[in-house]
């Protein structure tokens, strides 16, 4: 099925289709256009002309085209959390480059919610997922945290499963991991190096590796976390805005804040920009390093997660298992990298006087 046909169905040029399918870094004019292109590609079961590619590469035998599904467990759509959207773009392009077929992308945040997983009929939901691909899905890539029981059921239903995550599956399935505990520890360590002792946490808490890493590092430095400075939120910009409004109401505000992900931190910075008259300028550090992190004022200090490598290794692990290359459960861990920018300052300095985005 040609790129031209996908272009006709999605209402864009063939050149745009080619760029979206082949280059995850390509910035499409809107997320909706990109979604239309991938929807059309999935509808048509599009895969590159592998025979021509093999001829060009000097490969004689043509390999089987695998059908790959992607399950997003942290977000309800492609734009709610840019980190997961950016990671999905990498994996979609890797599926395309490997001449596999993207069978379906599911957005099912209930799989990361332990409470809902206890009350929902997981077997029914997973069976419905499988039927949506006409029972043709060779492998599944799970992006984000997944409930333990749900993961076991998914692993039984699909031939091969790979998790891409910040929370380990404890060797339940093959996984590519950027350990959330280490990511949080790196962020909190930086705040402490700047002299901060009054440090808050904003993000998910229950069964969350980054929260565990925050607590571990605080206690390593003999700093007892203040419960009033720990704010449980979902990971969205709106929740970050509301979290900062709550902090405003506290008498003893933190001088430094570790925010579990960038998009929540962006919401907090927007709140600070709106309420400048409070003259409160905490140091804020987060994790992910989404594109927006470099567009804030001040620029957001964060721990960068290697999205490109996470997506590529996930696909390589999945294909290797599908082809019988390995049988043991594989855990591949990648390191985060501290990106020092402008949103953090020493504790004894006044910080920034103009938060704006």
Phi, psi and omega per residue, in radians:
X1 nan 2.299 -2.951
X2 -1.521 2.778 3.052
X3 -1.087 -0.551 3.133
X4 -1.057 -0.702 -3.138
X5 -1.170 -0.684 3.078
X6 -1.098 -0.718 3.121
X7 -1.066 -0.712 3.130
X8 -1.114 -0.752 -3.109
X9 -1.208 -0.609 -3.080
X10 -1.643 -0.128 3.063
X11 1.289 0.572 3.106
X12 -2.318 3.112 -3.124
X13 -1.399 2.694 3.052
X14 -0.995 -0.602 3.138
X15 -1.107 -0.700 3.111
X16 -1.148 -0.722 3.105
X17 -1.028 -0.826 -3.115
X18 -1.069 -0.729 -3.133
X19 -1.162 -0.732 -3.135
X20 -1.140 -0.748 -3.089
X21 -1.241 -0.542 -2.977
X22 -1.840 -0.297 -3.020
X23 -2.290 1.737 -3.112
X24 -1.103 -0.406 -3.135
X25 -1.413 -0.149 -3.107
X26 -1.146 2.225 -3.139
X27 -1.590 1.753 3.132
X28 -1.183 2.736 -3.093
X29 -1.083 -0.441 3.058
X30 -2.809 2.643 3.103
X31 -1.039 -0.541 -3.122
X32 -1.135 -0.685 3.119
X33 -1.116 -0.790 3.131
X34 -1.067 -0.710 3.115
X35 -1.112 -0.687 3.126
X36 -1.105 -0.699 -3.117
X37 -1.133 -0.847 -3.125
X38 -1.194 -0.573 3.093
X39 -1.117 -0.751 3.108
X40 -1.132 -0.707 3.130
X41 -1.099 -0.720 3.111
X42 -1.180 -0.692 -3.139
X43 -1.079 -0.645 -3.104
X44 -1.560 -0.119 -3.078
X45 1.097 0.709 -3.013
X46 -1.221 2.424 2.966
X47 -2.524 2.596 3.127
X48 -1.051 2.812 3.100
X49 -1.246 1.616 -3.038
X50 -1.188 -0.554 3.130
X51 -1.083 -0.765 3.125
X52 -1.165 -0.685 3.132
X53 -1.136 -0.763 3.126
X54 -1.067 -0.708 3.132
X55 -1.086 -0.758 -3.132
X56 -1.128 -0.643 -3.106
X57 -1.533 -0.070 -3.131
X58 1.329 0.477 3.134
X59 -1.726 2.181 -3.059
X60 -1.369 -0.857 -3.025
X61 -1.515 2.423 3.095
X62 -1.573 2.264 -3.098
X63 -1.548 2.770 -3.135
X64 -1.125 2.477 3.024
X65 -1.502 2.058 -3.140
X66 -1.626 2.541 3.062
X67 -1.702 2.152 -3.044
X68 -2.087 2.271 3.025
X69 -1.798 2.684 3.111
X70 -2.204 2.208 3.125
X71 -1.938 2.071 3.090
X72 -1.701 2.024 -3.032
X73 -1.798 -0.099 -3.045
X74 -1.867 -0.176 -2.985
X75 -2.524 2.600 -3.092
X76 -1.496 -0.255 3.122
X77 -2.726 3.098 -3.012
X78 -1.293 -0.264 -3.030
X79 -1.930 -0.111 -3.059
X80 -1.099 -0.729 3.093
X81 -2.279 1.878 -3.068
X82 -0.973 -0.550 -3.133
X83 -1.031 -0.838 -3.118
X84 -1.224 -0.571 3.058
X85 -1.118 -0.735 3.124
X86 -1.167 -0.681 3.113
X87 -1.170 -0.680 3.095
X88 -1.083 -0.693 3.123
X89 -1.043 -0.737 3.126
X90 -1.084 -0.814 -3.089
X91 -1.184 -0.705 3.086
X92 -1.024 -0.772 -3.133
X93 -1.182 -0.628 3.096
X94 -1.150 -0.696 3.071
X95 -1.022 -0.774 3.137
X96 -1.124 -0.801 -3.106
X97 -1.122 -0.533 -3.131
X98 -1.511 0.176 3.114
X99 1.052 0.474 2.997
X100 -1.602 3.058 -3.090
X101 -2.082 2.187 3.076
X102 -1.315 1.911 -3.046
X103 -1.382 -0.719 -3.053
X104 -2.991 2.573 2.965
X105 -2.041 2.115 3.111
X106 -1.850 2.429 3.028
X107 -1.965 1.710 -3.045
X108 -2.333 1.410 -3.099
X109 -1.133 -0.237 3.107
X110 -1.062 -0.461 -3.118
X111 -1.184 -0.329 3.105
X112 -1.719 0.017 -3.107
X113 -1.855 1.833 -3.066
X114 -1.058 -0.662 -3.131
X115 -1.110 -0.821 3.140
X116 -1.159 -0.618 -3.142
X117 -1.150 -0.444 3.089
X118 -1.319 -0.435 -3.064
X119 -1.806 -0.392 -3.116
X120 -1.491 2.729 3.071
X121 -1.477 1.584 -3.051
X122 -1.114 -0.670 -3.140
X123 -1.056 -0.733 3.137
X124 -1.142 -0.772 -3.113
X125 -1.106 -0.755 -3.128
X126 -1.189 -0.670 3.073
X127 -1.087 -0.703 3.117
X128 -1.129 -0.705 3.081
X129 -1.002 -0.823 -3.085
X130 -1.139 -0.684 3.129
X131 -1.172 -0.515 3.133
X132 -1.104 -0.416 3.085
X133 -1.740 0.355 -3.130
X134 0.970 0.636 3.119
X135 1.026 0.420 3.086
X136 -2.083 1.654 3.109
X137 -2.711 1.881 -3.041
X138 -1.341 -0.613 -3.072
X139 -2.550 2.806 -3.106
X140 -2.324 2.287 3.012
X141 -1.885 2.143 3.137
X142 -1.785 2.121 3.133
X143 -1.837 1.934 3.125
X144 1.953 3.003 -3.120
X145 -1.137 2.475 -3.119
X146 -2.339 2.351 3.076
X147 -0.936 2.457 -3.033
X148 -1.051 -0.810 -3.126
X149 -1.175 -0.694 3.107
X150 -1.090 -0.695 -3.135
X151 -1.113 -0.701 3.106
X152 -1.094 -0.724 -3.137
X153 -1.193 -0.685 3.100
X154 -1.131 -0.667 -3.126
X155 -1.172 -0.501 3.079
X156 -1.353 -0.571 -3.053
X157 -1.359 -0.702 -3.080
X158 -1.759 2.624 -3.098
X159 -1.084 -0.744 -3.084
X160 -2.498 2.402 -3.129
X161 -2.299 2.374 3.033
X162 -2.226 2.324 3.098
X163 -1.786 2.372 3.028
X164 -2.049 2.038 -2.824
X165 -2.759 2.953 2.949
X166 -1.903 -0.101 3.091
X167 -2.053 2.161 -3.066
X168 -1.168 2.571 3.052
X169 -1.564 0.035 -3.117
X170 0.976 0.811 3.045
X171 1.119 0.507 3.038
X172 -1.298 -0.708 3.105
X173 -2.462 2.953 2.996
X174 -0.993 2.472 -3.128
X175 -2.576 2.596 2.953
X176 -1.957 2.080 -2.938
X177 -2.168 2.373 2.860
X178 -2.040 1.706 -2.887
X179 -0.981 2.051 -3.117
X180 -1.103 -0.544 3.099
X181 -1.092 -0.790 -3.119
X182 -1.224 -0.631 3.114
X183 -1.070 -0.850 3.141
X184 -1.124 -0.724 -3.138
X185 -1.059 -0.708 3.126
X186 -1.097 -0.726 -3.127
X187 -1.175 -0.830 -3.112
X188 -1.166 -0.648 3.112
X189 -1.036 -0.666 3.138
X190 -1.166 -0.740 3.112
X191 -1.073 -0.745 -3.136
X192 -1.143 -0.617 3.112
X193 -1.133 -0.395 3.110
X194 -1.551 0.057 3.089
X195 1.676 0.055 -3.127
X196 -1.348 2.351 3.053
X197 -2.185 -0.430 -3.133
X198 -1.644 1.445 -2.941
X199 -2.017 2.298 3.119
X200 -1.797 2.894 3.105
X201 -2.275 2.333 3.084
X202 -2.250 2.116 -3.136
X203 2.721 -2.990 3.091
X204 -1.307 2.542 -3.068
X205 -2.002 -0.753 -3.008
X206 -1.207 2.121 3.080
X207 0.940 0.715 -3.067
X208 -2.057 2.159 -3.060
X209 -1.084 -0.659 -3.102
X210 -1.190 -0.617 3.075
X211 -1.173 -0.735 3.102
X212 -1.059 -0.722 3.114
X213 -1.141 -0.661 3.075
X214 -1.042 -0.864 -3.118
X215 -1.113 -0.756 -3.110
X216 -1.063 -0.761 -3.093
X217 -1.247 -0.648 3.090
X218 -1.061 -0.795 -3.102
X219 -1.241 -0.515 3.076
X220 -1.045 -0.590 3.127
X221 -1.676 0.243 3.116
X222 1.003 0.705 3.050
X223 -1.915 2.069 3.141
X224 -1.470 2.061 -3.126
X225 -1.072 2.399 3.086
X226 -1.499 2.063 -3.115
X227 -0.963 -0.531 -3.131
X228 -1.243 -0.259 3.141
X229 -1.776 0.132 3.080
X230 -1.871 1.979 -3.040
X231 -2.027 2.011 3.091
X232 -1.349 2.148 3.109
X233 -2.462 2.777 2.855
X234 -1.364 2.824 -2.956
X235 -1.627 1.270 3.125
X236 -2.345 2.837 3.120
X237 -1.097 -0.736 -3.139
X238 -1.064 -0.752 3.140
X239 -1.150 -0.587 3.078
X240 -1.136 -0.717 3.099
X241 -1.047 -0.827 -3.124
X242 -1.166 -0.605 3.118
X243 -1.096 -0.719 3.124
X244 -1.180 -0.629 3.067
X245 -1.061 -0.658 3.109
X246 -1.167 -0.695 3.121
X247 -1.104 -0.637 3.103
X248 -0.973 -0.579 -3.058
X249 -1.393 -0.172 3.141
X250 -1.406 2.482 3.093
X251 -1.278 -0.756 -3.133
X252 -1.804 1.610 -3.075
X253 -1.520 2.563 3.112
X254 -1.205 2.549 3.058
X255 -1.475 -0.407 3.098
X256 -2.342 2.555 -3.111
X257 -2.345 2.230 2.941
X258 -1.693 2.076 3.121
X259 -1.814 2.227 -2.962
X260 -1.079 -0.448 3.093
X261 -2.571 2.812 -3.008
X262 -1.137 -0.761 -3.016
X263 -1.143 -0.562 3.041
X264 -1.184 -0.688 3.104
X265 -1.113 -0.634 3.085
X266 -1.053 -0.736 3.087
X267 -1.080 -0.664 3.124
X268 -1.163 -0.723 3.115
X269 -1.123 -0.659 3.105
X270 -1.141 -0.637 3.087
X271 -1.144 -0.756 3.098
X272 -1.071 -0.640 3.124
X273 -1.163 -0.635 -3.108
X274 -1.277 -0.615 -3.064
X275 -1.947 0.981 -3.122
X276 -1.103 -0.461 -3.077
X277 -1.167 -0.172 3.078
X278 -1.339 -0.293 -3.136
X279 0.895 0.722 3.121
X280 -2.022 2.043 -3.062
X281 -2.283 1.353 3.139
X282 -1.268 2.744 2.969
X283 -1.358 2.270 -3.109
X284 -2.149 2.249 3.056
X285 -2.283 2.560 -3.099
X286 -2.453 -2.797 3.120
X287 -2.566 2.580 3.103
X288 2.286 -0.930 -3.059
X289 1.189 0.977 3.026
X290 -1.247 2.921 -3.090
X291 -1.031 -0.637 -3.109
X292 -1.153 -0.342 -3.095
X293 -1.077 -0.450 3.135
X294 -1.652 0.048 -3.104
X295 -1.933 0.066 3.122
X296 -1.551 2.788 3.012
X297 -2.183 1.994 -0.043
X298 -1.223 2.767 3.097
X299 -1.092 2.435 -2.983
X300 -1.369 2.154 2.975
X301 -1.323 2.307 -3.023
X302 -2.710 2.960 3.015
X303 -1.795 2.049 -3.064
X304 -1.398 2.281 3.046
X305 -1.762 2.369 -3.036
X306 -1.363 1.392 -3.069
X307 -0.995 -0.790 -3.091
X308 -1.017 -0.858 -3.125
X309 -1.175 -0.673 -3.140
X310 -1.050 -0.805 -3.133
X311 -1.177 -0.754 -3.113
X312 -1.157 -0.784 -3.135
X313 -1.172 -0.586 3.105
X314 -1.069 -0.776 -3.140
X315 -1.188 -0.688 3.126
X316 -1.119 -0.727 3.111
X317 -1.100 -0.749 -3.117
X318 -1.112 -0.813 -3.128
X319 -1.140 -0.673 -3.134
X320 -1.116 -0.688 3.103
X321 -1.225 -0.715 3.126
X322 -1.053 -0.604 -3.114
X323 -1.556 0.101 3.106
X324 1.407 0.301 -3.088
X325 -1.253 -0.530 3.097
X326 -2.589 2.723 3.136
X327 -2.113 -0.549 3.115
X328 -1.212 2.648 3.097
X329 -1.236 2.288 -3.076
X330 -1.936 2.321 3.031
X331 -2.065 2.054 -3.138
X332 -1.948 2.001 -3.081
X333 -1.863 2.296 3.113
X334 -1.982 2.703 -3.087
X335 -1.686 2.538 2.975
X336 -1.464 2.921 -3.106
X337 -2.362 2.223 -3.117
X338 -1.224 2.195 3.112
X339 -1.929 1.712 -3.093
X340 -1.421 2.049 3.130
X341 -2.189 -2.296 -2.937
X342 -1.970 -0.101 -3.005
X343 -1.486 0.050 3.086
X344 -2.140 2.461 3.116
X345 -2.464 2.807 3.086
X346 -0.975 2.588 -3.051
X347 -1.075 -0.490 -3.091
X348 -1.556 0.087 3.062
X349 -1.793 2.797 -3.050
X350 -1.308 -0.262 -3.130
X351 1.467 -2.629 -3.029
X352 -1.718 2.437 3.140
X353 -1.659 -0.176 3.141
X354 -2.417 1.655 3.023
X355 -1.539 2.086 3.090
X356 -2.681 2.702 -3.109
X357 -2.264 nan nan
